Amino acid sequence: MTARTTASKKGKARRLQQTVRDLLISELGIHADDILSAPMGLAGCDLILSPAARAKCPFGIECKNQETWSIPKWWRQCTTNADQENLSPLLVVKKNGQPPLVMAELYTFISLLADRVDDLELLELRRYREANREKELHADRPDEVVE
């Protein structure tokens, strides 16, 4: 069902903002006091981030929960608001019955992937070192006889 009144449209938008906020809190460990959902109609990013939250989530987030999409217009709004806060733009869009989607600049996305690959490579390196450390610790011991 499509939201028809201004109040129901703002309610849909507010719910998406709260969902994004709650996920950032639960998944990134951002303290609830460090990320606020902006009141509807307030100019600027939809989520207000403290410096501590920005360290974990350096994005100016705009949330749109509508059935008719105006991506170019929304992207301009998102980038303008993010630029004012010195953040990277991140647009979250949703339609009824569909999962939320995220739009970011390509280079931002690639940078996030590169960071993730670096994290995974570092994890593999740590595992390799731990495995070899165990081998080195047991190298001086004779093999145990298994019965």
C-alpha positions in Angstrom: 0.0 0.0 0.0 1.3 3.4 -0.9 1.6 6.2 1.7 -0.9 8.9 0.7 -0.7 11.5 3.5 2.3 13.7 4.3 2.4 12.1 7.8 2.4 8.5 6.4 5.1 9.4 3.8 7.2 10.9 6.6 6.6 7.9 8.7 7.9 5.6 6.0 11.0 7.7 5.6 11.5 7.8 9.3 11.3 4.0 9.6 14.0 3.6 7.0 16.2 6.1 8.7 15.7 4.2 12.0 16.5 0.9 10.3 19.8 2.2 8.9 20.6 3.8 12.3 19.9 0.6 14.2 22.0 -1.5 11.8 25.0 0.9 12.1 24.7 0.7 15.9 24.4 -3.1 16.0 26.9 -4.0 13.2 29.5 -1.3 13.6 29.4 -0.9 17.3 28.5 2.8 17.2 27.1 4.0 20.4 23.4 5.0 20.2 24.2 8.5 21.5 26.7 9.0 18.6 24.1 8.6 15.8 20.8 10.4 15.6 18.0 10.3 13.1 17.4 13.8 11.9 13.9 15.2 12.3 11.9 15.0 9.0 12.2 18.2 7.0 15.5 19.3 8.5 18.1 20.3 6.0 21.2 18.1 5.8 22.0 14.4 6.1 19.3 12.1 7.4 21.6 10.7 10.1 23.6 13.0 12.3 26.9 11.5 13.2 29.3 12.4 16.1 33.0 12.5 15.4 33.2 9.0 16.9 30.5 7.7 14.6 32.2 9.3 11.6 35.4 7.4 12.4 33.4 4.2 11.8 31.0 5.4 9.2 32.4 8.3 7.1 29.2 8.7 5.1 26.6 11.4 4.6 23.5 9.2 4.5 20.2 10.1 2.7 17.3 7.7 3.0 14.4 7.6 0.6 11.5 5.2 1.0 9.2 5.9 -1.9 7.4 4.0 -4.7 8.4 6.4 -7.4 12.1 7.0 -7.6 13.9 10.2 -8.5 17.5 8.9 -8.3 19.3 11.9 -10.0 17.5 14.4 -7.8 18.1 12.4 -4.7 21.7 11.8 -5.6 22.3 15.6 -6.0 20.6 16.1 -2.6 22.8 13.4 -1.0 26.0 14.6 -2.5 25.3 18.3 -1.6 24.5 17.3 2.0 27.5 15.0 2.3 29.9 17.6 0.9 28.7 20.1 3.5 29.7 17.6 6.2 33.0 16.5 4.5 31.6 13.0 4.2 31.2 10.5 1.3 27.6 10.4 -0.1 25.6 7.3 0.6 22.0 7.0 -0.7 19.7 4.3 0.7 16.5 3.7 -1.3 13.6 1.4 -0.7 10.2 0.5 -2.2 7.4 -1.4 -0.5 8.1 -5.2 -0.4 11.7 -4.7 -1.6 14.9 -4.8 0.3 16.7 -1.4 0.8 19.4 -0.7 -1.8 22.5 1.4 -1.3 24.1 3.8 -3.9 27.6 5.1 -3.5 30.3 6.5 -5.8 32.2 3.7 -7.6 35.6 4.7 -6.2 34.2 4.7 -2.7 32.8 1.2 -3.3 36.1 0.0 -4.7 38.0 1.5 -1.7 35.7 -0.3 0.7 36.4 -3.6 -1.2 40.1 -3.0 -1.1 40.0 -2.3 2.6 38.0 -5.6 3.1 40.5 -7.5 1.0 43.4 -6.0 3.0 41.5 -7.1 6.2 41.0 -10.6 4.9 44.7 -10.9 3.8 45.8 -9.7 7.2 43.5 -12.3 8.8 45.0 -15.0 6.6 48.5 -13.8 7.4 47.7 -14.0 11.1 46.4 -17.5 10.7 49.4 -18.6 8.8 51.7 -17.2 11.4 49.8 -18.8 14.2 49.9 -22.2 12.4 53.6 -21.9 11.8 54.2 -20.8 15.4 52.5 -24.0 16.6 54.7 -26.0 14.3 57.8 -24.3 15.6 56.8 -24.9 19.2 56.3 -28.6 18.5 59.4 -29.0 16.3 61.7 -29.8 19.2 59.3 -32.5 20.5 59.5 -36.1 19.2 56.5 -37.3 17.4 53.9 -39.0 19.6 53.1 -42.5 18.9 49.4 -43.0 18.0 47.9 -46.3 19.0 
